[in-house]
Amino acid sequence: MWKRILLSGLGLLLSFFLYPSSVSANPGFARKYNVSCVMCHAGFPKLNSFGELFAANGYQFPGGDPTASSESFGDPKLKLEKALNLAVRVDAFFRYRSDTSVHSDIESPFLLKLFIVGYLAKDVTFYSYFLANEGGEVVGIEDAFVYFNNIGGKDLDVQIGQFQVMDPVFSREQRLTFQDIEIYVTHVRASPFELTYQRGGLVSYNMGPAFVVGGVVNGNGIGPSDPSGNFDHNTPKDFLLRAATGVGPVDIGLFGYKGRTRPISGGGEDSFIRYGPDVRVRSWIPKLDLRAQWLFGRDDNPGFSEPAVPVRLSGGFVEVDYHFNPDWTGIFLYNRVDSRGDPAIEKNLATANLTHYFLRNLKGFVEYTHDLQEISTDHPEKSHTALLGMVLAF
């Protein structure tokens, strides 16, 4: 069996490296601004320093007006871009895994995203994407928000809509690995809360030596409204706050999130908190980018039981990216989740990834995740995973 898997994998990998490299690349913002993807990406989807500034500036070049070439049709209060800013991303994998009865699987396409970005006026941008396919299902709209940049001429920004609450720290959508950030996607017992997508608003302010982001969100994800037409399941809102500063090549921050949730039907309520430090180190060692975060948390009643049974957890990740050159990147990612009260959520994973960019918008990678968690009643078998992947955008 291993020989067949190895031969299939080598064949797929060989096809990646023999793929013709003469196809031109022109997705999304590159199409609008007439620049190469390397202007903003260290290797898509990961942003470089300029790309992060571009996104924080409302997806505009500094000092520019993206609506300067828009049509007004004789109405000074109307600005319509001559062409919609569209882009597509497709992910495909050949995966081997040890934790299911089906060990090898061809997953193509595993993911298909449709991006739409609109510029309503200078410093007013709408950003969205529609997840048309993930795991064989139509997921729907995930990121979808209006971004108001430089309000009042200050470095003050407001974001309203759907977004991931951890984007101010580390964007899951920009990670280079298939393996996720486990502490972000972990929910405790019956509580649906995760540090992922929410509906709400963010306010960010750059004070020079310090950067502060605060937000208010519903706290129950981005599912459909209930029969009464409400998106939220309870009246109180969730709050998040992050403060960060930089010292040379080191950026350090502190994140906190407090909220509550309840089941759609039935009684009980879970109050929870997550908080912890994060760090990023760039340019200290040439070509190396390190980021890490550790979060502590408590859920007062994640099982919605009577009497309440609280659960404590902690966890985080360390990611090290080494950009050998514009065509090759190596990634190491370590995930850990510990718990007192719910051992079923515990994780201990190490991931290695080697990515090659055949084009600026076409990459192939080899990735392996090793399960370091000890065998136990709550973790009866290891979940090792190996992938050959291809990601393209246009």
ChimeraX attribute file (.defattr): number of C-alpha atoms within 10 A of each C-alpha:
attribute: neighborCount
match mode: 1-to-1
recipient: residues
	/A:1	7
	/A:2	7
	/A:3	8
	/A:4	9
	/A:5	16
	/A:6	12
	/A:7	11
	/A:8	13
	/A:9	19
	/A:10	13
	/A:11	11
	/A:12	17
	/A:13	18
	/A:14	11
	/A:15	12
	/A:16	19
	/A:17	14
	/A:18	9
	/A:19	12
	/A:20	10
	/A:21	12
	/A:22	8
	/A:23	11
	/A:24	10
	/A:25	17
	/A:26	18
	/A:27	21
	/A:28	19
	/A:29	18
	/A:30	18
	/A:31	16
	/A:32	14
	/A:33	11
	/A:34	9
	/A:35	12
	/A:36	16
	/A:37	23
	/A:38	17
	/A:39	14
	/A:40	22
	/A:41	18
	/A:42	20
	/A:43	26
	/A:44	21
	/A:45	17
	/A:46	16
	/A:47	21
	/A:48	16
	/A:49	12
	/A:50	15
	/A:51	19
	/A:52	14
	/A:53	16
	/A:54	17
	/A:55	14
	/A:56	16
	/A:57	21
	/A:58	24
	/A:59	23
	/A:60	22
	/A:61	15
	/A:62	10
	/A:63	8
	/A:64	10
	/A:65	13
	/A:66	21
	/A:67	19
	/A:68	11
	/A:69	11
	/A:70	16
	/A:71	14
	/A:72	12
	/A:73	10
	/A:74	8
	/A:75	8
	/A:76	8
	/A:77	8
	/A:78	12
	/A:79	18
	/A:80	16
	/A:81	17
	/A:82	10
	/A:83	9
	/A:84	13
	/A:85	18
	/A:86	17
	/A:87	19
	/A:88	16
	/A:89	18
	/A:90	19
	/A:91	21
	/A:92	19
	/A:93	23
	/A:94	21
	/A:95	19
	/A:96	21
	/A:97	18
	/A:98	14
	/A:99	13
	/A:100	10
	/A:101	7
	/A:102	9
	/A:103	13
	/A:104	17
	/A:105	13
	/A:106	13
	/A:107	16
	/A:108	16
	/A:109	16
	/A:110	17
	/A:111	21
	/A:112	22
	/A:113	21
	/A:114	17
	/A:115	19
	/A:116	17
	/A:117	20
	/A:118	20
	/A:119	24
	/A:120	17
	/A:121	18
	/A:122	17
	/A:123	20
	/A:124	22
	/A:125	21
	/A:126	19
	/A:127	19
	/A:128	19
	/A:129	19
	/A:130	18
	/A:131	19
	/A:132	15
	/A:133	18
	/A:134	17
	/A:135	12
	/A:136	13
	/A:137	11
	/A:138	13
	/A:139	14
	/A:140	14
	/A:141	16
	/A:142	20
	/A:143	20
	/A:144	20
	/A:145	21
	/A:146	21
	/A:147	24
	/A:148	20
	/A:149	23
	/A:150	18
	/A:151	12
	/A:152	8
	/A:153	7
	/A:154	11
	/A:155	15
	/A:156	17
	/A:157	21
	/A:158	21
	/A:159	22
	/A:160	19
	/A:161	19
	/A:162	22
	/A:163	23
	/A:164	20
	/A:165	27
	/A:166	17
	/A:167	14
	/A:168	17
	/A:169	22
	/A:170	17
	/A:171	15
	/A:172	16
	/A:173	12
	/A:174	14
	/A:175	17
	/A:176	22
	/A:177	22
	/A:178	17
	/A:179	19
	/A:180	15
	/A:181	21
	/A:182	21
	/A:183	25
	/A:184	20
	/A:185	13
	/A:186	18
	/A:187	16
	/A:188	22
	/A:189	17
	/A:190	14
	/A:191	21
	/A:192	17
	/A:193	25
	/A:194	18
	/A:195	19
	/A:196	19
	/A:197	22
	/A:198	24
	/A:199	24
	/A:200	20
	/A:201	20
	/A:202	21
	/A:203	16
	/A:204	21
	/A:205	17
	/A:206	16
	/A:207	12
	/A:208	9
	/A:209	9
	/A:210	13
	/A:211	15
	/A:212	18
	/A:213	20
	/A:214	19
	/A:215	19
	/A:216	20
	/A:217	24
	/A:218	22
	/A:219	28
	/A:220	26
	/A:221	20
	/A:222	18
	/A:223	13
	/A:224	10
	/A:225	11
	/A:226	11
	/A:227	7
	/A:228	6
	/A:229	8
	/A:230	10
	/A:231	17
	/A:232	22
	/A:233	18
	/A:234	16
	/A:235	9
	/A:236	13
	/A:237	17
	/A:238	21
	/A:239	20
	/A:240	20
	/A:241	20
	/A:242	22
	/A:243	20
	/A:244	20
	/A:245	18
	/A:246	16
	/A:247	9
	/A:248	10
	/A:249	11
	/A:250	15
	/A:251	15
	/A:252	19
	/A:253	19
	/A:254	19
	/A:255	22
	/A:256	18
	/A:257	21
	/A:258	17
	/A:259	21
	/A:260	25
	/A:261	26
	/A:262	23
	/A:263	17
	/A:264	11
	/A:265	7
	/A:266	8
	/A:267	10
	/A:268	16
	/A:269	19
	/A:270	24
	/A:271	17
	/A:272	22
	/A:273	19
	/A:274	19
	/A:275	19
	/A:276	18
	/A:277	19
	/A:278	22
	/A:279	19
	/A:280	20
	/A:281	19
	/A:282	17
	/A:283	12
	/A:284	12
	/A:285	11
	/A:286	10
	/A:287	13
	/A:288	17
	/A:289	17
	/A:290	20
	/A:291	20
	/A:292	20
	/A:293	21
	/A:294	20
	/A:295	21
	/A:296	19
	/A:297	19
	/A:298	21
	/A:299	25
	/A:300	18
	/A:301	25
	/A:302	27
	/A:303	21
	/A:304	21
	/A:305	14
	/A:306	9
	/A:307	9
	/A:308	15
	/A:309	14
	/A:310	19
	/A:311	20
	/A:312	17
	/A:313	21
	/A:314	19
	/A:315	22
	/A:316	21
	/A:317	22
	/A:318	19
	/A:319	20
	/A:320	18
	/A:321	19
	/A:322	17
	/A:323	18
	/A:324	12
	/A:325	12
	/A:326	13
	/A:327	15
	/A:328	16
	/A:329	21
	/A:330	19
	/A:331	21
	/A:332	20
	/A:333	23
	/A:334	20
	/A:335	22
	/A:336	20
	/A:337	22
	/A:338	19
	/A:339	19
	/A:340	12
	/A:341	15
	/A:342	16
	/A:343	17
	/A:344	14
	/A:345	18
	/A:346	20
	/A:347	21
	/A:348	17
	/A:349	19
	/A:350	19
	/A:351	22
	/A:352	19
	/A:353	22
	/A:354	19
	/A:355	22
	/A:356	20
	/A:357	22
	/A:358	19
	/A:359	21
	/A:360	22
	/A:361	22
	/A:362	22
	/A:363	22
	/A:364	23
	/A:365	23
	/A:366	21
	/A:367	21
	/A:368	22
	/A:369	21
	/A:370	16
	/A:371	17
	/A:372	15
	/A:373	16
	/A:374	13
	/A:375	10
	/A:376	10
	/A:377	9
	/A:378	12
	/A:379	15
	/A:380	11
	/A:381	15
	/A:382	15
	/A:383	16
	/A:384	17
	/A:385	19
	/A:386	21
	/A:387	22
	/A:388	23
	/A:389	24
	/A:390	23
	/A:391	20
	/A:392	20
	/A:393	22
	/A:394	16
